[in-house]
């Protein structure tokens, strides 16, 4: 707001009233068509209205005009109804600053040529807007800057697309007047509907996954909590390995579904306090095929079969060299699964300490586990200063028979009773 006051105090020229009013109203309408991304960052066609106003103003009062239009970017009905006036003030301010920066660079580059001027305006608005939103979302929602950025950057091409359309409409406005406004409104409405359909589809996918998790929870309380933790650790690893936002989303789903096959395992075996007999172990092994059977019957889950099942869970040097993303996903889930198995209390063993779990992962690194995934998980947890395992369990399940304190054991469903004569 200080910037707007400075522009007014400095005698900045006002643009024509008609385009100022028209594009200010359009920006407020666009601001109320925002969509929230999973990180709570938002995208909207507001940028298109800002660029259109800059093109419509030309060099006459463009900086002050763009700043005034930009104020409308924060006037969102949802925030006002919730009484989030600080958020309204921040959004108004950041849109004002970004719009004024875009207009200023437009003026500076106009002597070079119109394409350069508008390219500079797009770059200036995008830079200011992204940086301010990135920091605000990260701070308010206690998310890492990297995770918010991974959610935002796939949307960056929208700046170019909406910017070009906005410039076109603004230039036509200068020639033909308000009759061209539908050219701005119709594409924005189409884009809004298309993105709404995408969000509805993703919500349906989330609901499907939640049904499976709740079904597992009804059968085995431990497994449900385990599933959520494995998904969290898997995302830690994926972020360390710089997975894209779509790849992280796919990894999360696969991690959440990796235990769905346990629906076919009797509860008495899931919660057995001692080692499994050979017959029981064979029953447990069937859960992998059940997992495959279930996932292949659901369209959006088919691509997760290789990750959620045990098909590629065991590290293989030759597979790792191929750098296949789905194989890498399987390696990630295997490491995340093993870490949580060791650091949480299970029916056959009390939770181990985090240091012991790290030591075991590194000991099996290169043979059972992918070394890159092991180090990525350890690095992510240590950087966050988090502690898991013995003495740090947030939730513990009460078993009918108290679990014993034993070694690292299996990362899956308990140990197999050794054959006679074999070491125990």
Buried (B, 14 or more C-beta within 10 A) or exposed (E): EEBBEEBEEEEBEBBEEEBBEBBBBBBBBBBBBBBEBBBBBBBBBBBBBBBBBBBBBBEEBBBBBBBBBBBBBBBBEEBEEEEBEEBBEBBBBBBBBBBBBBBBBBBBBBEEEEEBBBBBBBBBBBBBBBEBBBEBBBEEEEBBEEBBBBBBEEBEEBBBBBBBBBBBBBBBBEEEEEEBBEBBBEBBEEBBEEBEEEEEEEEEBBEBBEEBBEEBBEBBBBBBBBBEBBBEBBBBBBBBBEBEBEBBBBBBBBBBBBBBBBBBBEEEBBBBBEBBEEEBBEBBBEBBEBBBBBBEEBEBBEBBBBBBBBBBBBBEEEBBEEEEEBBBBBBBBBBBBBBBBBBBBBBBBBBBBBEBBBBBBBEBBEEBBBBBBBBBBBEBBEEEEEBBBBEEBEEEBEBEEEBEEEEBBBBBBBBBBEEEEEEE
